[in-house]
Amino acid sequence: TRDMLMHDWHASIGKAIAHNWGLPDEIADAIGDQDQLDRPDADARDLTGVLCVAVRCAAYFDEAEQGELAFRVSPLCRWLGLDRRALLRVMHAATQQTAALRAALSLDQ
């Protein structure tokens, strides 16, 4: 139940935190709309689209090759100009950066 609530509420909680911190409305709205893959203006290249794609890709973070599934799931990747190769390149770079950060913070010990 806790995991379901976290999944269902994380976007709205993130939006509330962004507002509380005084972040611009565009950022807070993108956080709040990160699960809205079928929004009417989904073909627009905007911050919400970027965040929607990033959230989908994060599900495959440790398995970059599986990112192709995220690409197929979301037409947003194509609208943002991310083909399979670009998506895999971005995910691979993020994996390396995260591993370096974890090592620097001694989180892998």
C-alpha positions as CSV (number, residue, x, y, z in Angstrom):
1,T,0.0,0.0,0.0
2,R,2.8,2.4,0.9
3,D,4.5,1.8,-2.5
4,M,1.2,2.4,-4.3
5,L,0.6,5.6,-2.4
6,M,4.2,6.9,-3.1
7,H,3.8,6.1,-6.8
8,D,0.4,7.9,-7.0
9,W,1.4,10.9,-4.9
10,H,5.1,11.5,-5.7
11,A,4.4,13.9,-8.6
12,S,1.9,16.1,-6.6
13,I,4.2,16.1,-3.5
14,G,7.1,17.1,-5.7
15,K,5.0,19.9,-7.2
16,A,4.1,21.1,-3.8
17,I,7.8,21.1,-2.7
18,A,8.8,23.0,-5.8
19,H,6.2,25.6,-5.1
20,N,7.3,25.8,-1.5
21,W,10.9,26.4,-2.6
22,G,9.8,29.2,-4.8
23,L,10.7,27.5,-8.1
24,P,9.1,28.8,-11.3
25,D,5.6,27.6,-12.1
26,E,6.9,25.9,-15.3
27,I,9.2,23.7,-13.2
28,A,6.6,22.9,-10.6
29,D,4.0,22.1,-13.3
30,A,6.4,19.8,-15.1
31,I,7.1,17.9,-11.8
32,G,3.3,17.6,-11.2
33,D,2.6,16.5,-14.8
34,Q,5.5,14.0,-15.1
35,D,3.1,11.0,-15.5
36,Q,0.8,12.7,-18.1
37,L,2.0,10.9,-21.2
38,D,-1.3,11.5,-22.9
39,R,-1.6,15.2,-22.3
40,P,-3.2,17.3,-25.2
41,D,0.0,19.3,-25.8
42,A,2.3,16.3,-25.6
43,D,3.7,16.9,-29.0
44,A,5.3,20.2,-27.8
45,R,8.9,20.1,-26.8
46,D,8.8,21.4,-23.3
47,L,10.1,20.7,-19.8
48,T,7.2,18.4,-19.0
49,G,8.1,16.2,-22.0
50,V,11.7,16.0,-20.9
51,L,10.7,15.0,-17.4
52,C,8.2,12.4,-18.7
53,V,10.9,10.8,-20.8
54,A,13.5,11.0,-18.0
55,V,11.1,9.3,-15.5
56,R,10.4,6.5,-18.0
57,C,14.1,6.0,-18.7
58,A,14.9,5.9,-15.0
59,A,12.9,2.7,-14.8
60,Y,15.6,1.1,-17.0
61,F,18.6,2.9,-15.5
62,D,20.7,-0.1,-14.8
63,E,19.7,-1.8,-18.0
64,A,20.3,0.8,-20.7
65,E,19.5,-1.7,-23.5
66,Q,16.0,-2.0,-22.0
67,G,15.7,1.7,-22.6
68,E,14.4,0.8,-26.0
69,L,11.2,-0.4,-24.3
70,A,10.8,3.1,-22.8
71,F,11.4,4.5,-26.3
72,R,8.6,2.4,-27.7
73,V,6.3,3.3,-24.9
74,S,6.6,7.0,-25.3
75,P,6.1,9.0,-28.5
76,L,7.7,11.8,-26.4
77,C,11.1,10.4,-27.2
78,R,10.6,10.9,-30.9
79,W,9.0,14.4,-30.3
80,L,12.1,15.3,-28.3
81,G,14.4,14.1,-31.1
82,L,15.7,11.1,-29.2
83,D,16.2,8.1,-31.4
84,R,17.3,4.8,-29.9
85,R,21.0,5.5,-30.3
86,A,20.8,8.9,-28.6
87,L,18.7,7.5,-25.8
88,L,21.1,4.7,-25.1
89,R,24.0,7.1,-25.2
90,V,22.4,9.4,-22.7
91,M,21.4,6.5,-20.4
92,H,25.0,5.1,-20.6
93,A,26.5,8.4,-19.7
94,A,24.1,8.8,-16.8
95,T,25.0,5.3,-15.6
96,Q,28.7,6.2,-15.6
97,Q,28.1,9.5,-13.8
98,T,26.0,7.9,-11.2
99,A,28.6,5.2,-10.6
100,A,31.3,7.8,-10.2
101,L,29.2,9.8,-7.8
102,R,28.4,6.7,-5.7
103,A,32.1,5.8,-5.6
104,A,33.0,9.4,-4.6
105,L,30.4,9.3,-1.8
106,S,31.5,5.8,-0.7
107,L,28.0,4.5,-1.2
108,D,29.1,1.3,-2.8
109,Q,31.0,0.0,0.2
